Amino acid sequence: MDYSVIADTFELMEKTTKRLELTDYLVKLLKSTPSELIDRVVYLMQGKLYPDYEGVELGVADKLALRAIAASSGLSTDKIEEMYRKTGDIGAAGELALQTKTQTTLFSAPITVERVYSTLEKIAGLTGEGSQEMKLRYIGSLLNDATPKEARYILKIITGKLRLGIADYTVLDALAVAFTGEKENRAVLERSYNITSDLGLVAKTLATKGLDAVSAINIEIFKPIRPMLAERVSRAEEALKRTEGKCAAEYKLDGERLQIHKSGEKVMMFSRRLENITSHYPDAIEAVNRFVDMKDGILEAEAVAINQDTGEYLPFQELMHRRRKYGIEEAVKEYPISLNFFDILFINKKDCTHLSYTRRRALLESVIKNDSNVKVVRMITTSDEKEIERFMEEAISDGCEGLMIKHLASNYRAGAREFAWVKLKREYRSELADTLDLVIVGAFYGRGRRVGRYGALLLATYDKENDIFRSVCKVGTGFTDEDLANFHSMLKQHLIPHRHARVDSKLEAEVWFEPNVVIEIIASEITLSPLHTCGMNAVREGSGLALRFPKFTGKIREEKSPEDATTVDEVINLYRKQLKVVKEDTIIAEER
C-alpha cells in the first residue's frame, strides 16, 4: 500500500474542524487499506506501532530528526532549526526543507506502508551505543525517498507529534461503517476493544474474519481491560436510590489504580491509562506472589503510599515519586505501599466480568490472604443512609477520599461509566466546592507578571455521546509561578494551529491545544452561561453551564486520559442538585 494514501488522508484530517468529516476521511482510508495491513494503518494513525500497553516507544528526539532532515535536504542544521522555529512544527519544517531539495536519489525505493512500518519497528528496537547513528540512517533512508508531504507525516509519527484528533471511539465508528455499513455495530467492536485495549486487533479481526469473529474475542492475561468507571453523587440518599435501596460501600483510596495480571509467578501491572507500570512496583509483584492464591487471573487494586513508621495512608503525590526512570529501588524503600484489592475480572481461565458484584467480591476474598500491607478494601453492605454517612466519616478519618458505592447485582462493564458505581467524596458534599477533572483545550496570553506565558487556560468537559469536548470555564487562579512556567513548557507539544475538530467552544482562545492534559479544578458553584457550550440548552434554551470562580488545585491528573475527564452529564447533574439545595434552603428561610 502506497504511504501517499495515508499522507493525503492525514493532510485532510489535519485541516478539518468538523468531526463528521474526520470520520468520513477515516472510513475512506480504511476501505482503501488491504485487510492484512489494517492493524498497522490503525496504529500509525494513532502515532504508534503497537497498543499502549506494549510500552514500545520510537524514542526519536527532535534534535535527531532535525539532523536527518538536514542530511536529506542538503541544507545546514542551522537552517533547518530556523525553519522549525518559524513553523513550530517539525513535520512542516521537514516538508518545507525537502521542497527545496534539488538533488534526486539515483536508486530510490517506493515508500509503502509496509516499508515505513518495518523501518519504524527497527528504530524502536535500537538501544545502546551507536543506536542514535543507526536511527539517523533509518530515518534518512525514508526521507531520501519520500515526497515532502510523506516526509511531513513520517517525521510527525517518529517524534510523537501526530495530532489528528482521532479518539478511539471515532476509529470504532469508522470501522463499523467501513466494514459493516452500520454505525450501530460499533457496540460489538467497543466491547471487544474494552476487553483487549487493542484497536489494531479489533480492526484486523473485523476486516479479515467479520463481525462474529470480533464478538468471539475473549479476555487474555497480559492484555489489559479498559477499567469500569464511576459516576458521582453528593449524598448518601441518592447513592441508595441509584443502587435500588441496598449497596456495597467501599473505601475510596487516594492512590494509583492498578490492574494486576498474574500467570504462575509472572506478574504485570497496568495503570488506569493501561500503561505497563510493572517496573515501578517490584514490591507489589512480590506481594501478589505471596498473598494472592490463584494460578492465573486479573485483579484490580489501589496502591497507596504509606508512612512506614505508622502504616497511615499518605497523599497520592507521595506515590508519584515512584514514577522515575531511574532509582526505582531507592523510591521503593523511601515510599512503601499497601495493596488494597477491590475487584476480580478473570480467574483460572474464567471471565468474571459478567458476574454480580456480590459474587466477584466473594471470589476476591477467597483468593487474597490478608497481611498488614495487602488486603481487600474495607466494605460494608447496607441500606441505611446514616450508616453510609458514618462509614464515610470513618473513611475520611483513615485518610481516604470518600466512598465507592456499588450496586450489589451489577456486573463489570469494561470501559463504561455508569451509576452501577458511584463516587461519594468529601468535596462533593459541599454544593459550592465541587472538584472537577477538566481538559485543557486552549489558552490566553498573560499580562504583567505573566507576560510571555499563558495567563489563563480554557477548559472543557467530555461529551461521550458525541465524542467531543465542550468548554466550561476559563481559569487563571491557583497557579504558582512554577506552575505557569511548567504549563507553558508542557503544553508546547500539544499546540495546534486552530480549534481542534473535537472541541466545541464559543470562546476564541488565543492558542489552541489538542485535548490531552487533564487538571483538577475547584469552583464555588455552577452557573448558567451563554458563553460556554457544556450542557448547552439542557437547562435553558441558549445557555450552557460554566464554573464560577474556578481555581486550579495544583493537581495534574496524569493518570487520566481526556476521555476520563468530568463529563457534560455530570456537570448537568451537579447543577440540578445545587439548584434543588438552593430552593430547599430558600423555603426553609421563608418558613422561619
N, C-alpha and C positions, 0 to 999 in steps of 0.2 A: 504494500500500500504506500503510495507517494505521501511523504510527510507534508507536502504542499497542501494537501486536502485539509489536514489538521491546522496548519498555519493560517490558511484562508478563513477557516471557521473561527479560530481564536480571535482573529482580527475583527470579525463581525461581532463576536460576543463582547469584546472589549469596548466597542463603540456604542452598544445599545444601553439604554436606560430602562428598557421595558422587559419585564420578566417573561411575558408570553413569547416575545421574540427570542429571548435567551433559550427557552425550551424548544422552540421551533428549530433553531440552529443546531441544537443538540440532537434532535430527532433525525435531521438530515444527515448529520455526521455519523450517527450510529447505524443508520440504514446503509450508508455507503462503506461501512467497515466490514471486512471479511470476518466471519464468525470466529475464526481461530485467533484473531488479533483483538477481539472486542475488549478483553480484560486489560490488555496493555494500553489501549486507547483510553479506557475509563481511568486508569491510574494516571496516565500522562495529563489528562485534562484536569486532574486534581493536583498536578505538580509533584507527583510521587512515582515510585516504582512498584511499591507493594502496599498492602494495608498498613496503617499506622502502627499496629501492634507488632509488626515485624521489626520496627526500630531501625530501618535502613535509611541512612541519610547520604546524600551525594557529597556533602562536605566541601563544596566549591565556594571559596570566598570571593568577594567582588574583585579584590586585587588580582587574583589568579585569572579570573575571567577577562579582566581588562588587558592583562598581558597577552592572553590568547587572541583577543580582538586586534591588538596592535600587530602581532605576528602575522595574522591572516590578511589584514588590510594593508600592511606596509607602512602604516602611519606610526609616529612615535607614541610611546606610552603617555607622555605629557599631553599630546593632542587628544588621545582617547579619553584621558581623565578630564580634560576640559569639556569634551562633548558630554561626558557623564554628568558633570556638574551642571551644565546648561539644561540638559533634558530631564535630569533627576530620575532616569530610568535606564538600567543597564541594557535592556533589550533594545530600546530606542537608540542608545549610543552605538550599539553593535550594528544595527541596521543602517544608521547614518554612515558609519565608518566604512562598511562594506559596499555602500553605494558609490563610494569614491574610488574603489579598487579598480585598477586598470589591467593588472596582470591576471591572466587566467591560468588555471591549472591544466597542464597537459593531459594528465590521466585522471580525470575525475570520476568518481563512482556516484551513482544516484543516491539521493537522500530519501530513504524509505523509513517507515515507522519501525520496521524490524531493525534497521541499522542504528537508528537513534536510540532505541530502547536497549539494544545489546551493548552499545558504547557506554550508555549511562550506567548500566549494570557493572561494566568493567571499572568505571570511575568510582562507583560506590564501594567496590571491593578493594580499592587500593589503600594501603596504610603503610606507615613506617618510612624508613629512609628511602629517598628517591621517589616517593609517591606523588609529590607535587609536580615534578617534571613530567612524570608519566601522565598525570591528569591533563597537564598542559598540552601534551601531544595528542591525546584523545579528543580534547575539545577542539584543537586546531584542525584535526582531520575532518571533523564535521563542518566547521566554519569555512574551511577551504573549498568545500564542495557545495555549500548551502547558498541559496539566494539570500539577499538581505532580509526578506521577510521571514524565511525559515530560520535564519540565524537569530532573529529577534526572539522567537519563542523557544528556541533551544537554550539561549542564554537565560531567559526568564525561568525556565524549568530548573536548570542546573544550579542557579543561585537562590532558588526558593522564592522567586518573586512573581510567579504566575498568578495573577489576580483576575479571575474571570467571573467571580461572584456566583460560582456554582455550588449550591448546597447539596447534600446527599439526597434530600427529598426531590430536588429539581432533576437530578440524574435518574432517580427512580421513576418519576413522571415520564421522562423522555424514553426510558427503556420500555415502560408499559405501552406507550403509544407506538414506538418504533417496531416492537416485536409482537404485540398482541392486538394493536389497533384500538385498545380500550384503556383510557387513563385509570378507570376504576380498578383494573388489575394491579395497580400499584400496591394495594393492601397485601397481596400474596408476596410480592417482591420485598415489601417492607418487613414482613415477618421474618423472612429468610435472612435479610440483611441484619435485622436486630439480633439474631442469634449467632451470626458469624462475623459481623463487623467487617465484611469484605465485599465491597461493591463490585470489584472485578470478578469475583467468584459468581455472584448472583447474575451479573451481565453475561458471562460466558455460558453458564448453565442455561439461561434463558435462550440465548442465541443459538446454541448447539443442540439442546435437548428439549426445550419448550417449557411451558408454564407448570405442567405437572411435575417435572423434574425439580423445578425450583421449590415447589410445595413440599417435596420429599427431603429437602436439605435438613439435616439434624445438627444438634449441638455437638461440638467436638472439644475435647480437652485441649487447652493452649490456644484456642481461638476465642477471644473474649466476647461476652454477650453484652450488648448495649444495656446499661442499667435502667431499671424501673425508677421513675421519678415521682415526687410527691407534689400535690397542691398545698396550699396553705390556708389555715383558718385562724381566727383571732380569739375564739372562745371554745371552751370545752363543750358547751351546749351544741354548737354547730358541728364539732367533731363527732359527737354521738349521733347526730342526725345523719351525717354522711356515712356512718358505719351501721346504720339501721338499729341503733339503740344499744349495741354492745360492741366493744372494741378491745384490741390489744394496745396498750400504751407502753412504748419503749423509750428508754433514754435516748435523746438525740445528742450525740457526742461531737465535740469541736475538734475533729481530726481529719484524716485523709481516708476516703472511702477506697477500700481495696477489694478487687475481685481476685480471689486466690484459686489457682488451678493446681491440682495435685494428681500425679500419676506415679505410683510407687513412692520413691523418695525424691523424685523430681518435682520441684515447686516453682511456679511462676506467678508473678503478681502484676496486675494491671490497674491503672488509675481510673478515675471516673471518666477521663477522656480516652481511655483504652490504650494509654502509653504503657510500654513494658517498663516497670519501675522495680523489677526484681532486685537489681543491684543495690538499691537504696535500703533494702530491708533484709540483710543476711540473718539478723537475729529472729526475724519473723519466720523465715524459712525453717530455721532450727525448731522454733516453737510449733509450727504446723506439723512437722515430722514427729515431734514428741507428744503433742496433745490432741491431734486430730486422728481419730481411729477409723480410717477408711482407706481402701486401696486406691481409688481414684474418685475425683469429684471436683465440683466448683462451688466455692463458698464466698459469701460476702462478709466483710468485717470492716470495722473502723479502727485505724491505727491512731492512737492518741499519745502524744508526748506526756511523760510523767516525771514528777520530781523523784529522783532515785532515792532520796532520803525518806520521803514521807509517802510516796505512792500516789500523791494527788495529781489530778489531771492538770496539764498546762495548756495555754492557748495554742491555737493552730499555727501561729507564726513560729513557735519554737520547733515544731515538727519540720518546717520548711528548711531548716538548717541541714537536713539530710539530703536535700536536692543539690548535692555537689557532684561535680565530675570527678573530683579527687578528694582524698582524705575521708573516705566513707567510714573506715574503721574508727577514726577519731570521733566522727559525728555519732556513730552508733553508741560509743561509750559515753559521750557527752549528753546525748539526747535519747535516753532509753524510752521504750514504748510499751503500751499494753495493747493487746489484740482483743477486740470486742466483736464477736461474731453475731450477725443478725439475720442471715438467710442462707439457704442451701438451694442451689439451682440444678445440680446434677450429682448423682452418686452411683458409683459402680455400674456405669453404662445406662443409667435410667434418668430420663428427663423429669425433673421435679417442678418445672415452671407451671405445669397445669394443675398441680396440687393446691389445696387451700392453704392459707397462711397457717392455720392450726396444725395441719399435717406436716408442713415444712418445718415449723418450729419444733415439733416433737422429734422429727428426724435430726434436726440440728443438735438438739440437746442430747440425743443418743450417741453422737459421734465426737462431741467436744468433752475432753477431760479438763475440767476447770482447774486453773492454777492462779497464783496471785496476779500474774500479768496476762493470763489467757482465760477468757471467759465468754459466756453467752451474754449478750446485752441484757441488762435488767429490764423486766417486763411485768406488767400486771394486766389481768383481764377484768374488765369492769363495765358496768352500765350506769355507774354513779358519777355524775358531773363533779361533785365535791371531791370524790376520791381521785379523779384526774387532776383536779386543782392541787390537792395535797401532794400527789406524786410529782407534779410539775415543780412545785417549790422544792421538793427533795432533790430532784434532778439538777435544778439550778444551783442549789447549795453544794452539790457534789461536783460542780464545775462544768456542767453540761449546758448546751444552748437551749434546751427545752425538751419537748417530747415528739416522737413519731407515733401518730395514731393510725392503726391499721385495721381494715375490715377483716374479720375472722374468716370469712369464706372466700376472700379474694385470692386469685391465682397471681403468678408473677408475670406481668405484662412487660416484656423486654422493650426498652426504648419508649415506653408510654409514660405520660404524665397525667394522672387522674386522681380522683378523690377516694380511691381504694386505700391510698396512703395520703395522710395529710400531716403537715408540719404545724406544731403548736409551739411557737418560740416566744421567748420573753418579750422581745421588742414588738411582736405583733399584737401584744395585749394592749398597747397604747395606740389608740387610733390616730394620734398626732405624731407618731415617731416610727413610721414603718421603714424597714430596711429592705431595699430592693437591689437586685443584681442587674445592672444595665449595660448595654453595649455602646462603646464609643463609635460614632459614625461620622462625626465632623468636629471642627474646632474653629475658634475665633481668635485672632491675634490679640496679644495683651498690650497694655499701655503702662506708662510709668515704670514701676519696678519690674513689670513683666514684658517689657519690650524685647522682642527677639524670641519670645516663647509664646505658647498658647495661653491666653488669659481665661478662656472658658471652653468647655467641651460640650458638644451636642450629643445627647444620649438617647437611646431608643430601647423599646421593649420588643419582644419577639411575637409576631403573629403567626402561629404554627399553621393555622388553616390555610393561609395564603402564602406562607413561607417568605415573609418579608419582615423588615424591622421598621417600627413606627415611632416617630420622635415623641418624647415625653417631657424633656426638660433641657435647659442649659445649666451647667453647673460651673461655678467659678470660685467656690469657697471650700475650705477644708484642706487645701493644698499647701504643703510646705514648699520652701524654695527648692529643696531637693526633689520633691515630687514633680514640680514643674519642669525641672531640668531632665528628670528621668522620662517623663511622658513625652517631652519634645524629642528626645533621642529614640525612645522605644517606638513611637508612632510613625517614624520616618519610613520604616519598612512596610507600612500598610497604606501609605499615601497613594491616592488615585486622582486622575485629573478632573473627574466630575462626580456628581452624586451617583452612588452605587445603584445598580439596577434593582437591588433588593431593599433599598431604603426609601421610605415614604416620609417626606418632610416638606412642610410649607416654608420653614425657615431655610434661608440660603446660607449655608456655612461658608466661611472664607477658605476653609480647607476641608477636603473630604477624605474619608478613610474607608477601606474595606472593613466590613463588620468582623471584628476578630477579638478585640480586647474587652473583657468584662470587668467592671468595677462595682464596688458596693457603695450605695448611696443611702443616706438617711434624710428624711424630709419631715416638715411639720404637718403637712396634710396634702390631700389630693384635691385639685380644683378643676372646674370646667375651664376650657381654653380654646379659643378659635385658632390659635397658632400651632397647636400640636395635634398630631394625627392618631395618637394612641386612643383607641375607643371612640373614634370619630362617629358621631350620630348614634352611639349606643345609649347615651343618657339624654342628650338633647340634640335636635337637628342642627347641624352646622358647628357643633362643638366637639372637641376631643377632651382628653384628660391630661393634666400636667401636674408636676410636683411643685408644691410651694416651699420656698426656702430650702432647696436641695443642698446637701453638703456631702463631700467625699469623706468616707470614714477612714481612709488610709489603706483599705483592703483592695488589692488587685486579685480577682478571682481566677488565678492561673489554672486552677483545676477544672474550670467551666468553659465549655465551648459557647459560642454566641447563641446557638440554638438551645442552650441550657439556661439562658437568662430568664428573668421575670417575664411572664407572658402578658399580652394585652388583656386576656380574660382575667388574670389575677388582679391586675390594676383596677379593672371594672368592678370586680367583686369587692375589693378593698374600699373603693369609693362608695359603693352601695351600703356596705356595713357602717362606714363612717357617717354617712347620711342618716342611717337609721339611729345611730347613737346620738347624733346631734338633735334629731327630732324628739327622741325619748327624753333627753336632758331638758329640752325646752318645755315639754309637757309637765315634767316634774317641777320645774322652776315656776311655771304658771300656777300649778296647784298650790304651791307654797304661798 
